[in-house]
Amino acid sequence: MNKVNSFIILGIGLFFSISIMNGEPVDTLMTKSPFEAAKYALIFPGGGQFYNDNYLKGGILIVLEIYSLIKFNEYRLDIKCDNVTSAISKRNKSLWWAFFIYFYGFMDAVVEAHLMPHETVMKTSVEENILEKTK
């Protein structure tokens, strides 16, 4: 893969992660649904992270997934030309990485959505929680 393709992939990932971060502020007390996070994570890698407001992680997952699929395609085409056993091994390794990244993004999105209410509770001070309970 040449340098131009690498810069294009990096630029796309950074565009998605930076442009979405500059959107409107989101209510931090709003809870996230693990089902919705799973749905977005299944649509595309990093979708669940964007749903959970983890834009950097989502951008990284998109870039890694695209990179592993590009490498898979390159090695797939090398099988017809070059050393067959080496190209098959590299092709299979790239595909396993693509599956791993996709599965990791899915599981991470669901777990983060489950832990979202816990984070908001842990960020509030103890005195504030006691005052709210006594009212």
N, CA, C and O atoms as a GROMACS GRO file, in nm:
protein
  540
    1MET      N    1   0.086  -0.117   0.000
    1MET     CA    2   0.000   0.000   0.000
    1MET      C    3   0.090   0.124   0.000
    1MET      O    4   0.185   0.133   0.079
    2ASN      N    5   0.061   0.215  -0.088
    2ASN     CA    6   0.146   0.331  -0.097
    2ASN      C    7   0.106   0.436   0.008
    2ASN      O    8   0.006   0.423   0.078
    3LYS      N    9   0.187   0.540   0.016
    3LYS     CA   10   0.166   0.643   0.118
    3LYS      C   11   0.038   0.721   0.096
    3LYS      O   12  -0.023   0.767   0.192
    4VAL      N   13  -0.003   0.738  -0.028
    4VAL     CA   14  -0.125   0.815  -0.057
    4VAL      C   15  -0.246   0.746   0.003
    4VAL      O   16  -0.330   0.810   0.065
    5ASN      N   17  -0.255   0.614  -0.016
    5ASN     CA   18  -0.368   0.539   0.041
    5ASN      C   19  -0.367   0.546   0.194
    5ASN      O   20  -0.472   0.558   0.256
    6SER      N   21  -0.248   0.540   0.253
    6SER     CA   22  -0.238   0.548   0.399
    6SER      C   23  -0.288   0.683   0.450
    6SER      O   24  -0.360   0.690   0.550
    7PHE      N   25  -0.251   0.790   0.381
    7PHE     CA   26  -0.295   0.923   0.422
    7PHE      C   27  -0.445   0.941   0.401
    7PHE      O   28  -0.511   1.009   0.479
    8ILE      N   29  -0.499   0.881   0.296
    8ILE     CA   30  -0.643   0.890   0.271
    8ILE      C   31  -0.720   0.820   0.383
    8ILE      O   32  -0.818   0.875   0.434
    9ILE      N   33  -0.676   0.702   0.421
    9ILE     CA   34  -0.743   0.628   0.528
    9ILE      C   35  -0.733   0.704   0.660
    9ILE      O   36  -0.832   0.717   0.732
   10LEU      N   37  -0.617   0.753   0.691
   10LEU     CA   38  -0.598   0.831   0.814
   10LEU      C   39  -0.684   0.957   0.812
   10LEU      O   40  -0.743   0.993   0.913
   11GLY      N   41  -0.691   1.023   0.697
   11GLY     CA   42  -0.771   1.145   0.686
   11GLY      C   43  -0.919   1.118   0.704
   11GLY      O   44  -0.988   1.196   0.770
   12ILE      N   45  -0.968   1.008   0.648
   12ILE     CA   46  -1.110   0.974   0.663
   12ILE      C   47  -1.142   0.947   0.811
   12ILE      O   48  -1.242   0.995   0.863
   13GLY      N   49  -1.056   0.871   0.876
   13GLY     CA   50  -1.079   0.841   1.018
   13GLY      C   51  -1.076   0.965   1.104
   13GLY      O   52  -1.161   0.982   1.192
   14LEU      N   53  -0.979   1.052   1.080
   14LEU     CA   54  -0.972   1.176   1.158
   14LEU      C   55  -1.089   1.268   1.128
   14LEU      O   56  -1.139   1.335   1.218
   15PHE      N   57  -1.134   1.271   1.003
   15PHE     CA   58  -1.249   1.354   0.968
   15PHE      C   59  -1.372   1.311   1.046
   15PHE      O   60  -1.442   1.395   1.104
   16PHE      N   61  -1.398   1.179   1.048
   16PHE     CA   62  -1.515   1.130   1.119
   16PHE      C   63  -1.505   1.157   1.269
   16PHE      O   64  -1.602   1.197   1.332
   17SER      N   65  -1.387   1.134   1.325
   17SER     CA   66  -1.375   1.150   1.470
   17SER      C   67  -1.374   1.297   1.512
   17SER      O   68  -1.426   1.329   1.619
   18ILE      N   69  -1.318   1.387   1.432
   18ILE     CA   70  -1.313   1.528   1.469
   18ILE      C   71  -1.442   1.600   1.435
   18ILE      O   72  -1.490   1.680   1.515
   19SER      N   73  -1.500   1.573   1.317
   19SER     CA   74  -1.620   1.646   1.277
   19SER      C   75  -1.738   1.613   1.366
   19SER      O   76  -1.822   1.700   1.391
   20ILE      N   77  -1.748   1.493   1.414
   20ILE     CA   78  -1.860   1.457   1.501
   20ILE      C   79  -1.839   1.514   1.641
   20ILE      O   80  -1.936   1.545   1.710
   21MET      N   81  -1.713   1.528   1.685
   21MET     CA   82  -1.687   1.583   1.818
   21MET      C   83  -1.730   1.729   1.827
   21MET      O   84  -1.757   1.778   1.936
   22ASN      N   85  -1.736   1.800   1.716
   22ASN     CA   86  -1.772   1.941   1.716
   22ASN      C   87  -1.922   1.964   1.705
   22ASN      O   88  -1.965   2.077   1.682
   23GLY      N   89  -2.002   1.860   1.720
   23GLY     CA   90  -2.147   1.873   1.712
   23GLY      C   91  -2.205   1.937   1.836
   23GLY      O   92  -2.131   1.991   1.920
   24GLU      N   93  -2.336   1.932   1.848
   24GLU     CA   94  -2.402   1.992   1.963
   24GLU      C   95  -2.373   1.914   2.090
   24GLU      O   96  -2.352   1.792   2.084
   25PRO      N   97  -2.370   1.982   2.204
   25PRO     CA   98  -2.346   1.909   2.330
   25PRO      C   99  -2.463   1.815   2.360
   25PRO      O  100  -2.578   1.844   2.330
   26VAL      N  101  -2.428   1.703   2.420
   26VAL     CA  102  -2.527   1.600   2.452
   26VAL      C  103  -2.548   1.600   2.602
   26VAL      O  104  -2.454   1.620   2.679
   27ASP      N  105  -2.672   1.576   2.644
   27ASP     CA  106  -2.702   1.566   2.786
   27ASP      C  107  -2.628   1.447   2.845
   27ASP      O  108  -2.649   1.334   2.802
   28THR      N  109  -2.542   1.472   2.942
   28THR     CA  110  -2.461   1.365   3.000
   28THR      C  111  -2.542   1.273   3.090
   28THR      O  112  -2.498   1.162   3.119
   29LEU      N  113  -2.658   1.317   3.136
   29LEU     CA  114  -2.738   1.233   3.223
   29LEU      C  115  -2.828   1.138   3.144
   29LEU      O  116  -2.896   1.054   3.202
   30MET      N  117  -2.829   1.152   3.013
   30MET     CA  118  -2.909   1.064   2.931
   30MET      C  119  -2.845   0.926   2.928
   30MET      O  120  -2.725   0.914   2.902
   31THR      N  121  -2.923   0.822   2.954
   31THR     CA  122  -2.868   0.687   2.954
   31THR      C  123  -2.863   0.633   2.813
   31THR      O  124  -2.943   0.672   2.727
   32LYS      N  125  -2.771   0.545   2.790
   32LYS     CA  126  -2.754   0.482   2.659
   32LYS      C  127  -2.807   0.340   2.664
   32LYS      O  128  -2.790   0.269   2.763
   33SER      N  129  -2.871   0.300   2.557
   33SER     CA  130  -2.928   0.166   2.548
   33SER      C  131  -2.825   0.069   2.491
   33SER      O  132  -2.770   0.096   2.384
   34PRO      N  133  -2.798  -0.041   2.558
   34PRO     CA  134  -2.706  -0.141   2.503
   34PRO      C  135  -2.758  -0.200   2.371
   34PRO      O  136  -2.678  -0.234   2.283
   35PHE      N  137  -2.891  -0.211   2.356
   35PHE     CA  138  -2.947  -0.263   2.232
   35PHE      C  139  -2.917  -0.168   2.115
   35PHE      O  140  -2.880  -0.212   2.006
   36GLU      N  141  -2.933  -0.038   2.140
   36GLU     CA  142  -2.903   0.060   2.034
   36GLU      C  143  -2.754   0.060   2.001
   36GLU      O  144  -2.716   0.069   1.884
   37ALA      N  145  -2.670   0.049   2.104
   37ALA     CA  146  -2.526   0.045   2.080
   37ALA      C  147  -2.489  -0.078   1.997
   37ALA      O  148  -2.405  -0.070   1.907
   38ALA      N  149  -2.553  -0.192   2.027
   38ALA     CA  150  -2.526  -0.314   1.949
   38ALA      C  151  -2.574  -0.298   1.806
   38ALA      O  152  -2.507  -0.343   1.713
   39LYS      N  153  -2.688  -0.233   1.787
   39LYS     CA  154  -2.741  -0.214   1.652
   39LYS      C  155  -2.646  -0.128   1.569
   39LYS      O  156  -2.616  -0.161   1.454
   40TYR      N  157  -2.598  -0.018   1.626
   40TYR     CA  158  -2.506   0.069   1.552
   40TYR      C  159  -2.371   0.001   1.530
   40TYR      O  160  -2.307   0.022   1.427
   41ALA      N  161  -2.328  -0.080   1.626
   41ALA     CA  162  -2.200  -0.150   1.611
   41ALA      C  163  -2.208  -0.256   1.503
   41ALA      O  164  -2.109  -0.285   1.437
   42LEU      N  165  -2.326  -0.315   1.483
   42LEU     CA  166  -2.342  -0.414   1.377
   42LEU      C  167  -2.351  -0.349   1.240
   42LEU      O  168  -2.315  -0.411   1.139
   43ILE      N  169  -2.400  -0.226   1.234
   43ILE     CA  170  -2.412  -0.158   1.105
   43ILE      C  171  -2.274  -0.129   1.047
   43ILE      O  172  -2.249  -0.160   0.930
   44PHE      N  173  -2.185  -0.072   1.126
   44PHE     CA  174  -2.048  -0.050   1.082
   44PHE      C  175  -1.956  -0.046   1.202
   44PHE      O  176  -1.999  -0.006   1.311
   45PRO      N  177  -1.830  -0.088   1.186
   45PRO     CA  178  -1.736  -0.088   1.297
   45PRO      C  179  -1.716   0.055   1.350
   45PRO      O  180  -1.690   0.147   1.273
   46GLY      N  181  -1.727   0.072   1.479
   46GLY     CA  182  -1.713   0.203   1.540
   46GLY      C  183  -1.846   0.274   1.557
   46GLY      O  184  -1.851   0.378   1.624
   47GLY      N  185  -1.953   0.223   1.501
   47GLY     CA  186  -2.085   0.286   1.512
   47GLY      C  187  -2.135   0.289   1.655
   47GLY      O  188  -2.194   0.388   1.699
   48GLY      N  189  -2.111   0.182   1.728
   48GLY     CA  190  -2.152   0.179   1.869
   48GLY      C  191  -2.073   0.277   1.953
   48GLY      O  192  -2.125   0.335   2.049
   49GLN      N  193  -1.946   0.297   1.918
   49GLN     CA  194  -1.865   0.394   1.991
   49GLN      C  195  -1.913   0.536   1.964
   49GLN      O  196  -1.915   0.618   2.055
   50PHE      N  197  -1.953   0.565   1.841
   50PHE     CA  198  -2.009   0.697   1.812
   50PHE      C  199  -2.141   0.717   1.887
   50PHE      O  200  -2.168   0.827   1.935
   51TYR      N  201  -2.221   0.613   1.898
   51TYR     CA  202  -2.346   0.621   1.974
   51TYR      C  203  -2.318   0.650   2.122
   51TYR      O  204  -2.392   0.724   2.187
   52ASN      N  205  -2.212   0.590   2.174
   52ASN     CA  206  -2.174   0.609   2.315
   52ASN      C  207  -2.089   0.733   2.338
   52ASN      O  208  -2.038   0.752   2.448
   53ASP      N  209  -2.072   0.817   2.238
   53ASP     CA  210  -1.994   0.941   2.245
   53ASP      C  211  -1.845   0.917   2.266
   53ASP      O  212  -1.776   1.002   2.322
   54ASN      N  213  -1.794   0.802   2.223
   54ASN     CA  214  -1.650   0.774   2.223
   54ASN      C  215  -1.600   0.791   2.080
   54ASN      O  216  -1.574   0.693   2.010
   55TYR      N  217  -1.588   0.916   2.037
   55TYR     CA  218  -1.560   0.946   1.897
   55TYR      C  219  -1.420   0.905   1.854
   55TYR      O  220  -1.401   0.855   1.743
   56LEU      N  221  -1.323   0.924   1.940
   56LEU     CA  222  -1.186   0.889   1.905
   56LEU      C  223  -1.174   0.738   1.886
   56LEU      O  224  -1.115   0.692   1.788
   57LYS      N  225  -1.229   0.662   1.979
   57LYS     CA  226  -1.224   0.516   1.970
   57LYS      C  227  -1.298   0.468   1.845
   57LYS      O  228  -1.253   0.376   1.777
   58GLY      N  229  -1.412   0.529   1.816
   58GLY     CA  230  -1.486   0.493   1.696
   58GLY      C  231  -1.408   0.521   1.569
   58GLY      O  232  -1.408   0.439   1.477
   59GLY      N  233  -1.342   0.636   1.563
   59GLY     CA  234  -1.260   0.670   1.447
   59GLY      C  235  -1.144   0.574   1.429
   59GLY      O  236  -1.111   0.535   1.317
   60ILE      N  237  -1.082   0.537   1.540
   60ILE     CA  238  -0.970   0.443   1.533
   60ILE      C  239  -1.018   0.307   1.483
   60ILE      O  240  -0.951   0.244   1.401
   61LEU      N  241  -1.133   0.262   1.531
   61LEU     CA  242  -1.186   0.132   1.486
   61LEU      C  243  -1.220   0.134   1.337
   61LEU      O  244  -1.195   0.036   1.266
   62ILE      N  245  -1.276   0.245   1.288
   62ILE     CA  246  -1.306   0.255   1.145
   62ILE      C  247  -1.178   0.248   1.063
   62ILE      O  248  -1.172   0.175   0.964
   63VAL      N  249  -1.077   0.323   1.103
   63VAL     CA  250  -0.951   0.324   1.029
   63VAL      C  251  -0.886   0.186   1.031
   63VAL      O  252  -0.837   0.139   0.928
   64LEU      N  253  -0.885   0.120   1.146
   64LEU     CA  254  -0.824  -0.013   1.155
   64LEU      C  255  -0.899  -0.115   1.070
   64LEU      O  256  -0.838  -0.199   1.005
   65GLU      N  257  -1.031  -0.108   1.071
   65GLU     CA  258  -1.111  -0.201   0.991
   65GLU      C  259  -1.086  -0.180   0.842
   65GLU      O  260  -1.068  -0.277   0.768
   66ILE      N  261  -1.084  -0.056   0.798
   66ILE     CA  262  -1.058  -0.028   0.656
   66ILE      C  263  -0.918  -0.074   0.618
   66ILE      O  264  -0.898  -0.132   0.512
   67TYR      N  265  -0.821  -0.047   0.704
   67TYR     CA  266  -0.683  -0.088   0.676
   67TYR      C  267  -0.672  -0.240   0.665
   67TYR      O  268  -0.608  -0.290   0.572
   68SER      N  269  -0.733  -0.313   0.757
   68SER     CA  270  -0.722  -0.459   0.752
   68SER      C  271  -0.792  -0.516   0.629
   68SER      O  272  -0.746  -0.615   0.572
   69LEU      N  273  -0.902  -0.455   0.586
   69LEU     CA  274  -0.970  -0.503   0.466
   69LEU      C  275  -0.892  -0.469   0.339
   69LEU      O  276  -0.893  -0.546   0.243
   70ILE      N  277  -0.824  -0.354   0.338
   70ILE     CA  278  -0.739  -0.319   0.224
   70ILE      C  279  -0.622  -0.416   0.213
   70ILE      O  280  -0.588  -0.462   0.105
   71LYS      N  281  -0.561  -0.447   0.328
   71LYS     CA  282  -0.450  -0.542   0.328
   71LYS      C  283  -0.498  -0.681   0.285
   71LYS      O  284  -0.428  -0.751   0.212
   72PHE      N  285  -0.617  -0.721   0.330
   72PHE     CA  286  -0.674  -0.848   0.288
   72PHE      C  287  -0.687  -0.853   0.136
   72PHE      O  288  -0.652  -0.953   0.073
   73ASN      N  289  -0.738  -0.746   0.078
   73ASN     CA  290  -0.756  -0.743  -0.068
   73ASN      C  291  -0.621  -0.746  -0.140
   73ASN      O  292  -0.608  -0.812  -0.243
   74GLU      N  293  -0.522  -0.675  -0.088
   74GLU     CA  294  -0.389  -0.677  -0.150
   74GLU      C  295  -0.330  -0.818  -0.150
   74GLU      O  296  -0.277  -0.864  -0.250
   75TYR      N  297  -0.340  -0.886  -0.035
   75TYR     CA  298  -0.285  -1.021  -0.025
   75TYR      C  299  -0.367  -1.120  -0.108
   75TYR      O  300  -0.314  -1.218  -0.160
   76ARG      N  301  -0.496  -1.094  -0.120
   76ARG     CA  302  -0.580  -1.180  -0.203
   76ARG      C  303  -0.536  -1.172  -0.349
   76ARG      O  304  -0.533  -1.273  -0.420
   77LEU      N  305  -0.502  -1.051  -0.393
   77LEU     CA  306  -0.455  -1.035  -0.531
   77LEU      C  307  -0.313  -1.090  -0.550
   77LEU      O  308  -0.278  -1.132  -0.660
   78ASP      N  309  -0.231  -1.089  -0.444
   78ASP     CA  310  -0.095  -1.142  -0.451
   78ASP      C  311  -0.093  -1.293  -0.467
   78ASP      O  312   0.005  -1.348  -0.516
   79ILE      N  313  -0.200  -1.359  -0.426
   79ILE     CA  314  -0.203  -1.505  -0.437
   79ILE      C  315  -0.190  -1.547  -0.582
   79ILE      O  316  -0.130  -1.650  -0.613
   80LYS      N  317  -0.247  -1.469  -0.670
   80LYS     CA  318  -0.245  -1.504  -0.812
   80LYS      C  319  -0.108  -1.480  -0.876
   80LYS      O  320  -0.077  -1.537  -0.981
   81CYS      N  321  -0.024  -1.398  -0.812
   81CYS     CA  322   0.102  -1.358  -0.875
   81CYS      C  323   0.225  -1.416  -0.806
   81CYS      O  324   0.309  -1.479  -0.871
   82ASP      N  325   0.236  -1.397  -0.677
   82ASP     CA  326   0.361  -1.422  -0.605
   82ASP      C  327   0.360  -1.556  -0.533
   82ASP      O  328   0.294  -1.652  -0.573
   83ASN      N  329   0.435  -1.558  -0.424
   83ASN     CA  330   0.448  -1.675  -0.339
   83ASN      C  331   0.312  -1.708  -0.278
   83ASN      O  332   0.259  -1.630  -0.200
   84VAL      N  333   0.258  -1.820  -0.312
   84VAL     CA  334   0.121  -1.854  -0.276
   84VAL      C  335   0.106  -1.878  -0.126
   84VAL      O  336   0.012  -1.826  -0.065
   85THR      N  337   0.195  -1.955  -0.066
   85THR     CA  338   0.177  -1.989   0.076
   85THR      C  339   0.193  -1.867   0.166
   85THR      O  340   0.119  -1.852   0.263
   86SER      N  341   0.288  -1.781   0.135
   86SER     CA  342   0.307  -1.660   0.215
   86SER      C  343   0.188  -1.566   0.200
   86SER      O  344   0.142  -1.507   0.298
   87ALA      N  345   0.140  -1.550   0.077
   87ALA     CA  346   0.027  -1.460   0.053
   87ALA      C  347  -0.101  -1.513   0.117
   87ALA      O  348  -0.180  -1.434   0.169
   88ILE      N  349  -0.122  -1.642   0.115
   88ILE     CA  350  -0.241  -1.700   0.178
   88ILE      C  351  -0.236  -1.678   0.329
   88ILE      O  352  -0.337  -1.644   0.390
   89SER      N  353  -0.121  -1.698   0.388
   89SER     CA  354  -0.105  -1.678   0.532
   89SER      C  355  -0.132  -1.532   0.570
   89SER      O  356  -0.202  -1.506   0.668
   90LYS      N  357  -0.078  -1.440   0.494
   90LYS     CA  358  -0.099  -1.298   0.523
   90LYS      C  359  -0.245  -1.258   0.499
   90LYS      O  360  -0.301  -1.179   0.574
   91ARG      N  361  -0.305  -1.312   0.393
   91ARG     CA  362  -0.446  -1.283   0.364
   91ARG      C  363  -0.535  -1.329   0.479
   91ARG      O  364  -0.623  -1.256   0.524
   92ASN      N  365  -0.511  -1.452   0.525
   92ASN     CA  366  -0.593  -1.505   0.634
   92ASN      C  367  -0.573  -1.426   0.764
   92ASN      O  368  -0.668  -1.402   0.838
   93LYS      N  369  -0.451  -1.386   0.789
   93LYS     CA  370  -0.422  -1.306   0.909
   93LYS      C  371  -0.494  -1.171   0.904
   93LYS      O  372  -0.547  -1.125   1.004
   94SER      N  373  -0.494  -1.109   0.786
   94SER     CA  374  -0.564  -0.981   0.771
   94SER      C  375  -0.714  -0.997   0.793
   94SER      O  376  -0.777  -0.912   0.855
   95LEU      N  377  -0.771  -1.106   0.743
   95LEU     CA  378  -0.914  -1.128   0.762
   95LEU      C  379  -0.948  -1.156   0.908
   95LEU      O  380  -1.050  -1.110   0.957
   96TRP      N  381  -0.861  -1.231   0.977
   96TRP     CA  382  -0.885  -1.255   1.120
   96TRP      C  383  -0.878  -1.124   1.198
   96TRP      O  384  -0.957  -1.102   1.290
   97TRP      N  385  -0.785  -1.036   1.161
   97TRP     CA  386  -0.778  -0.905   1.227
   97TRP      C  387  -0.906  -0.825   1.203
   97TRP      O  388  -0.956  -0.759   1.294
   98ALA      N  389  -0.958  -0.831   1.081
   98ALA     CA  390  -1.082  -0.759   1.050
   98ALA      C  391  -1.198  -0.812   1.135
   98ALA      O  392  -1.276  -0.733   1.188
   99PHE      N  393  -1.208  -0.944   1.149
   99PHE     CA  394  -1.312  -1.003   1.233
   99PHE      C  395  -1.293  -0.963   1.380
   99PHE      O  396  -1.390  -0.931   1.449
  100PHE      N  397  -1.168  -0.966   1.427
  100PHE     CA  398  -1.141  -0.930   1.566
  100PHE      C  399  -1.177  -0.785   1.593
  100PHE      O  400  -1.238  -0.756   1.696
  101ILE      N  401  -1.142  -0.694   1.505
  101ILE     CA  402  -1.173  -0.552   1.523
  101ILE      C  403  -1.324  -0.530   1.525
  101ILE      O  404  -1.375  -0.454   1.606
  102TYR      N  405  -1.394  -0.596   1.435
  102TYR     CA  406  -1.540  -0.585   1.428
  102TYR      C  407  -1.605  -0.637   1.557
  102TYR      O  408  -1.693  -0.572   1.613
  103PHE      N  409  -1.560  -0.755   1.604
  103PHE     CA  410  -1.615  -0.814   1.725
  103PHE      C  411  -1.581  -0.730   1.848
  103PHE      O  412  -1.665  -0.710   1.936
  104TYR      N  413  -1.457  -0.680   1.854
  104TYR     CA  414  -1.417  -0.595   1.966
  104TYR      C  415  -1.503  -0.468   1.971
  104TYR      O  416  -1.549  -0.428   2.078
  105GLY      N  417  -1.524  -0.406   1.856
  105GLY     CA  418  -1.607  -0.285   1.852
  105GLY      C  419  -1.748  -0.312   1.899
  105GLY      O  420  -1.807  -0.231   1.970
  106PHE      N  421  -1.804  -0.427   1.860
  106PHE     CA  422  -1.938  -0.465   1.901
  106PHE      C  423  -1.945  -0.484   2.053
  106PHE      O  424  -2.031  -0.426   2.119
  107MET      N  425  -1.855  -0.564   2.108
  107MET     CA  426  -1.857  -0.593   2.252
  107MET      C  427  -1.827  -0.468   2.334
  107MET      O  428  -1.890  -0.445   2.438
  108ASP      N  429  -1.732  -0.388   2.289
  108ASP     CA  430  -1.697  -0.266   2.362
  108ASP      C  431  -1.814  -0.168   2.365
  108ASP      O  432  -1.838  -0.104   2.467
  109ALA      N  433  -1.887  -0.157   2.256
  109ALA     CA  434  -2.002  -0.066   2.252
  109ALA      C  435  -2.110  -0.109   2.349
  109ALA      O  436  -2.168  -0.025   2.419
  110VAL      N  437  -2.138  -0.238   2.355
  110VAL     CA  438  -2.243  -0.289   2.445
  110VAL      C  439  -2.201  -0.269   2.591
  110VAL      O  440  -2.282  -0.226   2.673
  111VAL      N  441  -2.076  -0.300   2.623
  111VAL     CA  442  -2.029  -0.285   2.762
  111VAL      C  443  -2.029  -0.137   2.803
  111VAL      O  444  -2.070  -0.104   2.913
  112GLU      N  445  -1.982  -0.050   2.714
  112GLU     CA  446  -1.982   0.094   2.746
  112GLU      C  447  -2.122   0.147   2.768
  112GLU      O  448  -2.144   0.231   2.855
  113ALA      N  449  -2.219   0.099   2.690
  113ALA     CA  450  -2.357   0.143   2.708
  113ALA      C  451  -2.412   0.095   2.842
  113ALA      O  452  -2.488   0.166   2.908
  114HIS      N  453  -2.373  -0.025   2.884
  114HIS     CA  454  -2.415  -0.074   3.015
  114HIS      C  455  -2.353   0.009   3.128
  114HIS      O  456  -2.418   0.032   3.230
  115LEU      N  457  -2.230   0.052   3.110
  115LEU     CA  458  -2.159   0.124   3.216
  115LEU      C  459  -2.187   0.274   3.217
  115LEU      O  460  -2.143   0.343   3.308
  116MET      N  461  -2.258   0.325   3.117
  116MET     CA  462  -2.283   0.469   3.108
  116MET      C  463  -2.353   0.525   3.232
  116MET      O  464  -2.308   0.627   3.284
  117PRO      N  465  -2.461   0.463   3.284
  117PRO     CA  466  -2.523   0.518   3.406
  117PRO      C  467  -2.429   0.514   3.526
  117PRO      O  468  -2.434   0.601   3.612
  118HIS      N  469  -2.344   0.413   3.532
  118HIS     CA  470  -2.249   0.402   3.642
  118HIS      C  471  -2.152   0.520   3.641
  118HIS      O  472  -2.118   0.572   3.747
  119GLU      N  473  -2.107   0.561   3.523
  119GLU     CA  474  -2.013   0.673   3.515
  119GLU      C  475  -2.077   0.803   3.562
  119GLU      O  476  -2.011   0.882   3.629
  120THR      N  477  -2.204   0.827   3.530
  120THR     CA  478  -2.267   0.952   3.572
  120THR      C  479  -2.289   0.954   3.722
  120THR      O  480  -2.280   1.059   3.785
  121VAL      N  481  -2.318   0.838   3.780
  121VAL     CA  482  -2.335   0.832   3.925
  121VAL      C  483  -2.202   0.855   3.994
  121VAL      O  484  -2.196   0.925   4.096
  122MET      N  485  -2.096   0.798   3.942
  122MET     CA  486  -1.965   0.811   4.005
  122MET      C  487  -1.907   0.952   3.991
  122MET      O  488  -1.820   0.989   4.070
  123LYS      N  489  -1.952   1.030   3.895
  123LYS     CA  490  -1.900   1.165   3.877
  123LYS      C  491  -1.963   1.265   3.973
  123LYS      O  492  -1.905   1.371   3.999
  124THR      N  493  -2.081   1.235   4.027
  124THR     CA  494  -2.145   1.328   4.120
  124THR      C  495  -2.084   1.310   4.258
  124THR      O  496  -2.042   1.201   4.296
  125SER      N  497  -2.080   1.418   4.332
  125SER     CA  498  -2.019   1.412   4.464
  125SER      C  499  -2.113   1.342   4.563
  125SER      O  500  -2.234   1.336   4.543
  126VAL      N  501  -2.054   1.290   4.669
  126VAL     CA  502  -2.130   1.218   4.770
  126VAL      C  503  -2.227   1.313   4.840
  126VAL      O  504  -2.341   1.277   4.868
  127GLU      N  505  -2.182   1.434   4.869
  127GLU     CA  506  -2.267   1.531   4.938
  127GLU      C  507  -2.390   1.564   4.854
  127GLU      O  508  -2.500   1.581   4.907
  128GLU      N  509  -2.372   1.574   4.723
  128GLU     CA  510  -2.483   1.605   4.634
  128GLU      C  511  -2.585   1.492   4.635
  128GLU      O  512  -2.705   1.517   4.634
  129ASN      N  513  -2.538   1.369   4.637
  129ASN     CA  514  -2.629   1.255   4.640
  129ASN      C  515  -2.706   1.250   4.773
  129ASN      O  516  -2.825   1.218   4.775
  130ILE      N  517  -2.638   1.281   4.883
  130ILE     CA  518  -2.705   1.279   5.015
  130ILE      C  519  -2.811   1.388   5.022
  130ILE      O  520  -2.920   1.364   5.074
  131LEU      N  521  -2.779   1.508   4.970
  131LEU     CA  522  -2.878   1.617   4.971
  131LEU      C  523  -3.000   1.582   4.888
  131LEU      O  524  -3.112   1.616   4.927
  132GLU      N  525  -2.981   1.515   4.774
  132GLU     CA  526  -3.093   1.478   4.689
  132GLU      C  527  -3.180   1.374   4.757
  132GLU      O  528  -3.302   1.376   4.740
  133LYS      N  529  -3.122   1.284   4.834
  133LYS     CA  530  -3.199   1.178   4.900
  133LYS      C  531  -3.278   1.232   5.019
  133LYS      O  532  -3.384   1.179   5.052
  134THR      N  533  -3.227   1.337   5.085
  134THR     CA  534  -3.297   1.391   5.202
  134THR      C  535  -3.412   1.482   5.165
  134THR      O  536  -3.495   1.511   5.250
  135LYS      N  537  -3.419   1.526   5.043
  135LYS     CA  538  -3.527   1.617   5.003
  135LYS      C  539  -3.658   1.547   4.987
  135LYS      O  540  -3.758   1.610   4.953
   0.00000   0.00000   0.00000
